Amino acid sequence: MEKIKVFCPATIANISCGFDVLGVALDAVGDEMVVRKVDKKGISITKVVGQELPLETEKNVAGVAGLEFLKASDYSGGFEIEIYKKIKPGSGIGSSAASSTGAVWGMNHLLGNPFSKTELVTFAMEGERLASDVAHADNVAPALFGDFTLVRSYTPLDIVPIKAPSELYATVIHPQIEIKTSDSRKILKTTLSMETAIKQWGNVGGLIAGLLQNDYELIGRSLEDHIVEPIRSILIPGFDIVKNASLQAGALGAGISGSGPSIFAFSKGLEIAQKVAIAMAEVYDKIGIEYDVHVSKINQQGIKIL
């Protein structure tokens, strides 16, 4: 095989209480990429459709992740990459992660899968470093593994896949403003009280237990963030109103998707998830901010061939 076309899913990172360690892949929205083997050594970004992004390899997250892949590979040739962006940069649903993971997954497949998914995460993290100044894995891990993932450790990297309950749906609304991940990190506190930390640890454990036990009420009770959301939410117009409207519509819980401005909610069943989408949209209709809204099952596969 000399060429492959793949779907690269959008992702929700942090999942309220799991800053930089929890993420989940979505089924309803994602990028498409074409990866092609060539004789010339290196990575060439030949086309970007849908968004204004650099074609220069060292300035494109897919290019940077691909270069990391090549450093570790014994492949003597190179790759050309076409990117068809359906996820807007700065949206908070893993735009840079989709490009980074799509590149390395496609290259790995074309070479007969010499690297494990965890190894691919390390390459894709370098694309995240370019995008946000931090090589975090909470978006790239679920994009590659599918379902939910827990980054138990960064040194050494230890990814724990967690299967999503079958009736869990995500609703995500993206108000049409951009928040750069690098900027949203700068406003976060670097210290916190023991009392706050204990609350957060409890919610992380509760959320993982809820997922493993298919306990939807426990999942909902655990979607609380005492560290990041109180600070980042001030950057998102109408956040508290959208969150409250989601809960009133029947959502299990809601929070900031990644660094924002997207807001996510989890629901049990498609019908409630669609009601939540309507409730979210009504808020931004009243505020007068344009938006995109997605209702999605949890993506159990991650990246897939088209």
C-alpha positions as CSV (number, residue, x, y, z in Angstrom):
1,M,0.0,0.0,0.0
2,E,1.4,3.4,-1.1
3,K,-1.4,5.7,0.0
4,I,-4.0,5.8,2.8
5,K,-7.0,8.1,3.6
6,V,-8.0,8.3,7.2
7,F,-10.6,9.8,9.5
8,C,-9.1,11.6,12.5
9,P,-11.7,12.1,15.3
10,A,-12.3,15.2,17.3
11,T,-11.7,14.7,21.0
12,I,-12.7,16.2,24.4
13,A,-9.9,16.6,26.8
14,N,-9.8,17.1,30.6
15,I,-13.4,15.8,31.0
16,S,-13.8,18.4,33.8
17,C,-11.8,16.9,36.6
18,G,-8.9,15.2,34.6
19,F,-6.7,18.1,33.5
20,D,-4.1,16.8,31.0
21,V,-4.8,13.2,31.9
22,L,-8.4,12.3,30.7
23,G,-9.8,12.4,27.2
24,V,-12.4,10.9,24.9
25,A,-12.9,10.5,21.2
26,L,-16.0,11.6,19.3
27,D,-17.6,9.8,16.3
28,A,-19.6,12.6,14.6
29,V,-16.8,15.1,13.8
30,G,-13.2,14.9,12.7
31,D,-10.6,15.7,10.0
32,E,-9.7,13.6,7.0
33,M,-6.1,13.1,5.8
34,V,-4.3,11.4,3.0
35,V,-0.8,10.1,3.7
36,R,1.3,8.9,0.8
37,K,4.7,7.2,0.7
38,V,7.4,8.9,-1.4
39,D,11.0,8.1,-2.2
40,K,12.3,11.5,-1.0
41,K,13.3,11.6,2.7
42,G,11.3,13.9,4.9
43,I,7.7,15.1,5.3
44,S,5.9,17.3,2.8
45,I,2.5,19.0,3.5
46,T,1.1,19.2,0.0
47,K,-2.4,20.5,0.7
48,V,-4.5,22.0,3.5
49,V,-8.2,22.4,2.8
50,G,-10.8,24.0,5.1
51,Q,-8.5,26.2,7.2
52,E,-5.6,28.6,6.7
53,L,-2.7,26.5,8.1
54,P,1.0,26.6,7.2
55,L,2.3,24.2,4.6
56,E,5.9,24.5,6.0
57,T,6.7,21.1,7.7
58,E,8.2,22.6,10.8
59,K,5.3,25.0,11.4
60,N,2.5,22.4,10.9
61,V,1.7,20.0,13.7
62,A,1.2,17.1,11.3
63,G,4.7,17.8,9.9
64,V,6.3,18.0,13.3
65,A,4.7,14.8,14.5
66,G,5.7,13.1,11.2
67,L,9.3,14.2,11.6
68,E,9.4,12.6,15.1
69,F,8.1,9.4,13.6
70,L,10.8,9.4,10.9
71,K,13.5,10.0,13.5
72,A,12.5,6.8,15.3
73,S,11.9,4.8,12.1
74,D,14.4,3.0,9.8
75,Y,12.3,3.9,6.8
76,S,14.6,5.4,4.1
77,G,11.9,7.4,2.2
78,G,9.4,10.0,3.2
79,F,5.7,11.0,3.2
80,E,3.4,13.5,1.6
81,I,0.3,14.6,3.6
82,E,-2.9,16.2,2.6
83,I,-5.1,17.6,5.4
84,Y,-8.8,18.3,5.0
85,K,-9.7,20.2,8.2
86,K,-13.2,19.8,9.6
87,I,-12.1,20.8,13.1
88,K,-11.4,24.5,13.5
89,P,-8.1,25.4,15.3
90,G,-8.7,26.9,18.7
91,S,-12.1,25.2,19.0
92,G,-11.3,23.1,22.1
93,I,-12.1,19.7,20.4
94,G,-8.6,18.6,19.5
95,S,-7.9,20.2,16.1
96,S,-4.1,19.9,16.5
97,A,-4.4,16.4,17.9
98,A,-6.4,15.2,14.9
99,S,-3.7,16.4,12.5
100,S,-0.8,15.0,14.6
101,T,-2.3,11.6,15.2
102,G,-3.6,11.2,11.6
103,A,-0.2,11.8,10.3
104,V,1.7,9.3,12.5
105,W,-1.1,6.7,12.4
106,G,-1.2,6.8,8.6
107,M,2.6,6.5,8.2
108,N,2.7,3.7,10.7
109,H,0.0,1.8,8.8
110,L,1.8,2.2,5.5
111,L,5.0,0.8,7.0
112,G,3.2,-2.3,8.5
113,N,2.6,-0.9,12.0
114,P,6.1,-1.1,13.4
115,F,5.2,1.2,16.4
116,S,2.6,0.6,19.1
117,K,-0.2,3.1,19.8
118,T,1.6,4.4,22.9
119,E,4.7,5.0,20.8
120,L,2.6,6.9,18.3
121,V,1.3,9.0,21.2
122,T,4.8,10.2,21.9
123,F,5.3,11.3,18.3
124,A,2.0,13.1,18.2
125,M,2.7,14.9,21.4
126,E,5.4,16.8,19.7
127,G,2.7,18.3,17.4
128,E,0.8,19.3,20.5
129,R,4.0,21.0,21.8
130,L,4.1,23.1,18.7
131,A,0.5,24.1,19.1
132,S,0.3,24.8,22.8
133,D,4.0,24.9,24.1
134,V,3.2,21.7,26.1
135,A,3.5,18.1,24.9
136,H,0.2,16.9,26.5
137,A,-1.5,13.6,25.6
138,D,-5.1,14.0,26.7
139,N,-6.3,14.6,23.1
140,V,-3.9,12.5,21.1
141,A,-4.3,9.4,23.3
142,P,-8.1,9.0,22.7
143,A,-7.7,9.9,19.1
144,L,-5.4,7.0,18.7
145,F,-6.9,4.5,21.1
146,G,-10.6,5.4,20.8
147,D,-13.1,5.6,23.8
148,F,-11.8,7.2,27.0
149,T,-8.1,7.2,27.9
150,L,-6.3,8.0,31.2
151,V,-2.7,9.2,31.0
152,R,-1.6,7.5,34.3
153,S,1.9,8.8,33.8
154,Y,3.9,11.0,31.4
155,T,7.3,9.7,32.6
156,P,7.3,7.0,31.6
157,L,4.2,7.3,29.3
158,D,1.5,5.0,30.5
159,I,-1.9,5.1,28.7
160,V,-4.9,3.3,30.1
161,P,-7.8,2.8,27.7
162,I,-11.3,2.9,29.3
163,K,-14.4,1.6,27.5
164,A,-17.3,4.0,27.3
165,P,-20.8,2.9,28.5
166,S,-22.9,2.0,25.5
167,E,-25.6,4.6,26.0
168,L,-23.2,7.6,26.7
169,Y,-23.5,10.4,24.2
170,A,-21.6,13.7,24.0
171,T,-23.1,17.1,23.0
172,V,-20.5,19.8,22.1
173,I,-21.3,23.4,21.2
174,H,-18.5,25.6,19.8
175,P,-19.2,29.3,20.0
176,Q,-17.4,31.0,17.1
177,I,-14.6,32.6,19.1
178,E,-11.1,31.3,19.3
179,I,-9.1,30.6,22.5
180,K,-5.5,29.5,22.0
181,T,-4.5,26.7,24.3
182,S,-1.2,28.4,25.0
183,D,-3.0,31.5,26.2
184,S,-5.5,29.6,28.3
185,R,-2.7,27.8,30.1
186,K,-1.0,31.0,31.1
187,I,-3.9,32.1,33.3
188,L,-4.0,28.9,35.4
189,K,-2.8,28.8,39.0
190,T,0.4,26.9,39.7
191,T,-0.5,26.1,43.3
192,L,-3.7,24.9,45.0
193,S,-4.9,24.0,48.5
194,M,-4.9,20.4,49.8
195,E,-8.7,20.7,50.3
196,T,-9.2,21.5,46.6
197,A,-6.8,18.7,45.5
198,I,-8.7,16.2,47.6
199,K,-12.0,17.2,45.9
200,Q,-10.4,16.8,42.5
201,W,-8.9,13.4,43.2
202,G,-12.2,12.2,44.4
203,N,-13.9,13.3,41.2
204,V,-11.3,11.7,39.0
205,G,-11.6,8.4,40.8
206,G,-15.4,8.7,40.8
207,L,-15.5,9.4,37.0
208,I,-13.3,6.4,36.2
209,A,-15.3,4.1,38.5
210,G,-18.5,5.4,36.9
211,L,-17.2,4.6,33.4
212,L,-16.1,1.1,34.4
213,Q,-19.3,0.3,36.2
214,N,-21.6,1.8,33.7
215,D,-22.9,4.0,36.5
216,Y,-24.3,7.1,34.7
217,E,-25.3,8.9,37.9
218,L,-21.8,8.5,39.3
219,I,-20.4,9.8,36.0
220,G,-22.6,12.9,36.4
221,R,-21.7,13.5,40.0
222,S,-18.0,13.3,39.2
223,L,-18.0,15.8,36.4
224,E,-16.9,18.6,38.7
225,D,-13.8,20.7,38.2
226,H,-12.5,22.7,41.2
227,I,-9.2,23.8,39.6
228,V,-9.4,24.8,35.9
229,E,-13.1,25.5,35.1
230,P,-13.5,28.4,37.6
231,I,-10.7,30.2,35.9
232,R,-11.1,29.3,32.2
233,S,-14.9,29.7,32.2
234,I,-14.5,33.5,32.4
235,L,-13.1,33.4,28.9
236,I,-16.2,31.8,27.5
237,P,-19.3,34.0,27.0
238,G,-22.4,32.5,28.6
239,F,-20.6,29.4,30.0
240,D,-22.6,29.2,33.2
241,I,-25.9,29.7,31.4
242,V,-25.1,27.0,28.9
243,K,-24.0,24.6,31.6
244,N,-27.1,25.2,33.6
245,A,-29.3,24.8,30.6
246,S,-27.7,21.5,29.7
247,L,-28.3,20.1,33.2
248,Q,-31.9,21.3,33.1
249,A,-32.3,19.5,29.7
250,G,-31.2,16.3,31.4
251,A,-27.5,16.1,30.9
252,L,-25.5,14.1,33.4
253,G,-22.9,16.9,33.6
254,A,-21.2,19.5,31.5
255,G,-17.9,21.4,31.4
256,I,-15.3,23.0,29.2
257,S,-14.0,20.9,26.3
258,G,-10.2,21.1,26.4
259,S,-9.1,24.7,26.8
260,G,-12.4,26.0,25.3
261,P,-14.3,27.8,24.0
262,S,-16.3,24.6,23.3
263,I,-18.6,23.3,26.0
264,F,-19.4,19.6,26.3
265,A,-22.2,17.7,28.1
266,F,-22.6,14.0,28.6
267,S,-26.1,12.4,28.5
268,K,-27.6,8.9,28.8
269,G,-29.1,8.2,25.4
270,L,-29.4,10.0,22.1
271,E,-32.8,11.7,22.9
272,I,-31.5,13.6,25.9
273,A,-28.3,14.5,24.1
274,Q,-30.3,16.1,21.3
275,K,-32.5,18.0,23.9
276,V,-29.2,19.3,25.4
277,A,-28.1,20.5,22.0
278,I,-31.3,22.5,21.6
279,A,-30.9,24.0,25.0
280,M,-27.3,25.0,24.4
281,A,-28.1,26.5,21.0
282,E,-30.9,28.6,22.5
283,V,-28.5,30.3,24.9
284,Y,-26.2,31.4,22.1
285,D,-29.1,32.4,19.9
286,K,-30.2,34.8,22.7
287,I,-26.6,36.1,23.2
288,G,-26.1,36.5,19.5
289,I,-22.9,34.4,19.1
290,E,-22.7,32.1,16.1
291,Y,-21.9,28.5,16.9
292,D,-21.6,24.9,15.7
293,V,-23.2,22.1,17.7
294,H,-22.4,18.4,17.5
295,V,-24.2,15.4,19.0
296,S,-22.0,12.3,19.0
297,K,-21.7,8.7,20.2
298,I,-18.3,7.9,21.8
299,N,-15.8,6.8,19.1
300,Q,-14.7,3.3,20.1
301,Q,-12.1,2.9,17.4
302,G,-10.2,6.1,17.1
303,I,-8.6,6.8,13.8
304,K,-10.0,4.7,10.9
305,I,-9.4,4.1,7.2
306,L,-11.8,5.7,4.8
